[in-house]
Amino acid sequence: MRAAPTLSVAVAILIFVQPLVAEPQVLAPTPGAGQTSDRFELQAQSQTYATLFRRALLPGPAGSLVQTETVLPVFEYVQVRARNLDSPWHRDSVDIELSGWGRALFTNNTFERPADGDVQTASVTYHQRGASFKLGRQQFVGGAARFARFDGAALETALGAGFTAHAYGGMTVLPRWNQRLSYYHLGSNADSLLRNPETFQQPERSGHWMLGGRLVYSQPSLTASASFHEQREQGELGHRNLGLDLRGTPTADVTGAVSAIVDTDAGRLADTRAWVDWTPATWLTGSLEYLHTEPALWLSRQSVLSVFSNDRFDEVGGIAKLRPLKGLTVEGLAFATLYQDRKPGGRVEATARFVVDESTLVRLSYARVVAPGNGYHSLRSSISRRFPSRLAATLEAYGYFYDEPIQLYDTSFVYAGTLSYEASARLNLLWGASLMRSPYAAIDAQTLVRANYAFDFPAQGAR
């Protein structure tokens, strides 16, 4: 959906809570009495990403010859969080979260807007005595929903005896990338060019909604939950899932978990996972895992691709981590993958980490992957070091060697580095860059600039 309606909601939220955020409530000290002050937490974060690459969209408009173009997009992500604000009804009872992104293109391009952006979250949460109510743009994660993003309301409350209930519902946030500025269909004459974006019917949000809930039982050594999620698209069923999760710690050195999500419309398991972690000694840990998944069941039931469900597979294997010497950690994993109607595959990996000194870490890794149609060997290395002058740097180099060439390339290489500077106890600056060559880009250069500032405004005495 477009940003404007949600942005107006975000502004309204800020206007409503602005008197609460502007100044923390302060009680002037009384002679002979202890000083009382009110505290809240404010976090602000901004990240800037810049990428430079050359692309060629296939096929060209109306079957024309493909032309390449150089693109330089710059992305800006902003997030603001405020916690434990006062409300007219209760102290330290309101949380606010706002986040959004913007993008600008500094090169001429044919298929995208020169500027774009959207609001990712804009919500207010009121919490008191074991219950909370959240209103606005938000996400619900876990259980049958996996990840749900919507404009609506969510309620959480403690029922007692270890039980907690969650409920949510609202209008689905429609993916922006489903809308195209232009549409080109290769091979048609009369209807081949629809260059006007207004030609396409805009989706009605009233037909896109979701609801769900989760009941959780929690004790120190056992956590169990049952969940439900239903999602509608254009008024028709998109998803209807049931989820079950169980996690326990039978002994101090053993932890296990089982989770399952059932697509009730298809009557099959969309995803099943089971794992056991074992720590027999401080220098040795191990894990066994099993996965069954059918990715096609995660597609909407309204998608034509959802009827193709021959891509389910099972994977079983384990991970072991060994610390034979001080400063040295060796980790290995091995998994076998069984595909439906295809040859089995698998993956193995061995990694060594060396702590050279208190400021330097070196990592070396080798991996082998076998999958239907192709496979590859990979070598990865990295070194991280902290310097006395509040500087820290990381250098990484990855190499991939394919069994069969892809687009006439049988290798790929990635080089990356970061440099961070701790300007103060609150301000941290970071610059990162990467350079890649792959079957899909002769050269791909990216860079990142980030500044993190930790806000903390404790109020003491009168102002």
N, C-alpha and C positions, 0 to 999 in steps of 0.2 A: 504494500500500500504506500501511498505518498506520505511524505513527512509532515505536511502542513497540519492535518487534524491532530496528530499526536503531539506535535510541537505546541499547539495551543493548550492541550491538556497539561503539558509539562509546565508551561508558563503559569497556568492557573494554580497548579500545585505550589509553585514557588511563591506566588502572591499570597496564598493561604497561610503558608508556614513562615513567611519572611519575618514577621514580628518575633517568631520563636527562635529563628536562626541568627538574627542580626546581633543580638546581645544575650549572653547567658544570664539567667536570673541570679542576682547577687544579693545577699543579705548583708547589710552593713554590720560591722562588728559592734557588739554591745560591751561597754566597759565592764570588766570583770567576768565576761563570758567568753567561751571559745569562739573562734572565727568560723563561720559557716559559708561555704561557697558551693556553687552548682557547676558541674562539669558536663560537657558533651564532647563528642568525637566528630571531627570533620576530616575527610580524606578527599583529596583531589589528585587526579592523574591524567596526564596527557601524553600521547604517543604519536610520533610522526613517522610514516613509512614512505620512502620514495623508491620507485623501481624504474628501470630503463630496459626496454626490450624491443625487438622487432617481431612483428607477427604477420601472418598471412591467413585470412579467413577463408575456409573452404566450404562449399564452392563459392566462386565470385558471384556478384549480383547478376541474376538472370543467366547464369552460366557463362559469364564473362571470364576472361583470363584473370588468374589470381594475381593481385598486386600486394606487395609488402608495404608496411608502414611502421615507422618508429613511434613508440608510445612512451610518454613519461608521466605516469600518474603519481600524485602525491596524496596520501591518505592521512587524515588526522582523526584520532580517537580520543574522546574526552569522557571522563567519568568523575562524578562527584557523589560522595556518600556522607550523610550526617546521621549520627546515632545518638540515642538517649536525649532527644530534645524534649522540652516540656510542652504539654498540651493544657488546654483549659480544664481538663478533667483529672490529670494525673501527671506527676513529675516523671521525667526520664521514660516517657512512654511512646515516643514517636521516632521512627526512622524514615529517612528519605534517600532515594537512590535515583540518579539521573545519569544517563550515558547516551552518547550519540557519536556519529561519525560523519565526516565530510571528505569529499574527493574532488580534486581539481586536475584537469589534464592540460599540460603545458605544451602540447604538440597538436597539430591538426590531425583530426581523425574523422572517419566516415560514419562509424556505427554507434558512437556513444555521445552522451551529453558532455559539454565541457566542464560542468560542475554537477555534483550530486551529493546526497546525504540523507540521513534518516535518524530517528530517535530509536535507540535499542531498548532502553528501559526508562520508565518514568512512573515511579510508584511511591506510595506513602503507606507505612505500616504502623498500626497502633497495637501495642502489646501491653498486657497487664494481667498479673496473677495467673500465669501459665497458659494464656490464650493470646492469639494474635490475629489481626485482620489486615490484609494487604489489598490495596486498590490501585489499579493502573496497569501499565504495560509491565509484564513480568514473565518469569519462566517457572515451570515446575519440572523437576529433574528426578529421575529414578522410577523404579517400579514399572507398571504397565505403560506409563507415558514415555519412558526413556527421556525425551527432551521435548517439552511442549512450551510454545511461546504464544502468549495471548494478551488481549486487552480485557481485563475483567477483575474478578475478586478471588481471593484465596483465604481460607480459614484454617487455623491450626489450634487445637485445644487439647490439654492434658485431661484424660478421663479418670486418672487414678489407677492404682494397682499395676502400674507399669504400662498402661495403654495410652496411646496418643492418636488422635484422629486428624486427618487432613481432608479438605474438600476444596475444589477449585472449579471455575467455569468462566467462560467468556468468549469473545470473538477472536478467531484465529488471526494472528498476524500473517498476512499473505506474503509469500516470498516475492521480493521486488524483481528478481531475475526471471520471473515468469512473464514479465511484460517486455516486449521488444519495441524499439523505436521504429524499426522497419522489418518487413518480412519479404523474403525472396524465395520463390519456389522454382527449382530448376526444371525446365521442360514444358512449362505451361505458357500459353500465349495470352489469352484473354485475362486470366486472373493471376498472372505471374508477379505483378508488382503491386504491392500495397504499401506505399511509402508514407502514408499519413498515419501517425500513431492513433488518431481518434477513430480510425476505421475499425479497430478492434473493440469489441464490447468489453467494458470494464466489469470486473467481477463484483457481484453484490456481496458485501460483507455479511449481510444477514443470513446468507446460506452457508457461511463458513464459521462454525462454532465448535467448541469442545467442552467436555466436562469430565470430571473424574474424582477419585478419592483414594485414600490409603489409610489402613488401620495398622498401627505399629505396636508391637509388644516388645519391651526392652527390659532386660535384667543384666547384671554385670557380666554373666557368662553366656547369655543367650539373647539374640535379637531375631524377631520374626515379623513379617509384614505380608499383608494381602492388599492388592490394589486393583483398580478398574479404571479404564480410560476409553472414552468414545469420542470420535472426531467426525464431523460432518463437512462435506464439501459440496457446494451448490445444493444443499439440502439432502444429498445422498450420503450413504455410509462411506466414510473413508477408512476409518480404523475402529475396531472394537476389540480391546485386549484385556486379558486378565493376567496379573502378575503375582508370583509367590516368591518370597525371599526368606532364607534361613541362614543365620550365621551363629556359630557357637565356638566356645573355647573349653573343651572338655578337660584339658590339663594345661599347666602353665606353659608347656612348650609345643602344644598342638592347637592350631586354629583351622576351622573348616567352614565352608559356605556352599550353599546350593541356591540357584535362582532359576526361574523359568517364566517365560512369557508365552501365553497361548493366544493365538488369533482365533477368536470364537467364530468368526464368519467362515474361515477355512477349516476350522476344526483341527488345526495342527499346531505343533510347537514352532514358534518363530525363533526362539532363542532359548538355549539351556546351557548353564554353566555350573561346573562343580570344581572346587579346588581345596587342597589341604596343604597348609604350611607346617613345617616341622623344624624345630630348633633344638637339636640334641646337645649342642655345645655352643659356647660363645663364638667359636671360630668356624662353625659350620651351620648352614641353613639349607633347607630343601623345600621344594614345592612340586606337587603333582596337580595337573589341570586337565579338564575335559571340556570340550565345547561342541555343541551341535547348533547350527544356525541355518536358516533359510532366508537369505537376504530379500528374495522377492516378496516375502510377507511383510516387509517393512514399507513396501510401496503402497500407495493409496489403492483401495479397492476400485476406485474410479479410473485408475491408470490402466491402459491397455497392456502395459508391460507386466502387470501383476499376475496375469494368467500364465506366464512363463516361470515355472517354479522348479526348473531342473538344475539350479545352481546351489542346492543345499549341500553341506559338507560337514564332516566330523573331524575334530582335531584332538589329539591326546599327546601328552608329553610331560616334561618336567624341567625344573630349573634347580641348579645347585650353586651355592656360593661358598667359597673356601677362603680363609685367611691364614695361609701357612706361615707368614712372616709379618712382623710389624711393618706397616706401611705398604703391604702388598695384598691385593684382593684379586682372586681369580673367580670368574663366573662363567658357567656354561649352561646352554639350553639345547634341547632336542625335542622336536615335535614332528609327528607323522600326521598327514592330512589325507583323508579318504573322501574322494569326490564321487558324486553320483554319475555313473556311466562314463567315467574318465579315469585315466591312470592315476594312481596315488602320487602324492607329492610330500614335501617335508621341508624342514628348515633346521639348521644347526648353527650355533654361534658360540664363540669363545672370546672372552674379554679379560684383559688384565689391566688393573689400575695400580699405579705406583705413586706413592706419596714421597717425593724426593726429599722435601723438607717441609717445614711448616707453611711455606708459601707457594709450593709448586706441586702440581698434580699432572701426571701423564697417563693417557689412556690409549690402549691399542686394542683393536677388535678385528676379528675375521668372521664372516658369515657365508653360509652357502644356502641358497634357496632353490628348490625344485618345484615347479608349478606346471600345469597343463599348458603346452605351447611354448614355454621358454623357462629359463632359469638364469641364475647369475651367481658369481662370487663377488664379495665386497671386502674391501679393506678400509678401515677407518682409524684415524689417529687424531689426537688432540692434546694440547698442553695449555694449562691454566696457571697463571702466576700472579701473586699480589706483590706490589712494590711498597717500600716504606713511605713513599710520597702520596699515599691515598689513591694510588693507581692500581688497576687490575686489568689484565689482558688475557685473551683466549684466542688461540689459533687452531683451526680444524682443517683437515683434508680428508675427503672421501673419494674412493674409486670403486666403480662398478664395472664388471666384466661379464657380458651377456653370453649365454650359450649360443644363441642365434642372433644375428644382426637385427637391429630395429632401425628402419629408415636408413639403411646402409651404415649405421653406426654400431660398433660392437663394444664400445666403452662409454662411460660417462664419468666426469670429474667435477667435484664441488670443493671450492676453497672458501673459507669464511673466517672472519675475525671480529672480535669485539674489544673495545677499550672503554673502561668506566673510570670515573673520577668522583670520589666522595668529597664534594666541595665543602660540606658541613655535616653536622649530625642529622640534619633534616633534608638536605639537598644532595641528590645523586644524579650525575650526568652519564649518559652512555651513548656511544657511537658504534655501529656495527655495519659490516659490509660483506657481501658474498659475490662470488664469481662462479658461474656454472657453464659447462658444456655438456649437452645431452643430445639424444636423437631428435628432440623437439626444439632445440635452440642451439644455434652455433655458438652463441654467447648470450648469457643472461646475467646482468649486473644489477644488484639491489643494494640499498643502503637504508639504515634506520638511525634516527636521532630520537633520543628519549630523555626526558627530565622528570625525575620523581622527587616530589617535595612532601614531607610528612608534616601535616598541620596538627598542632596541639595547643589549644588556648585555655589553660586552666584559669578560672576566675578566682582571685583572692582579694577579699576586702571590697570596699565600695569603689566605684569608678566615677 
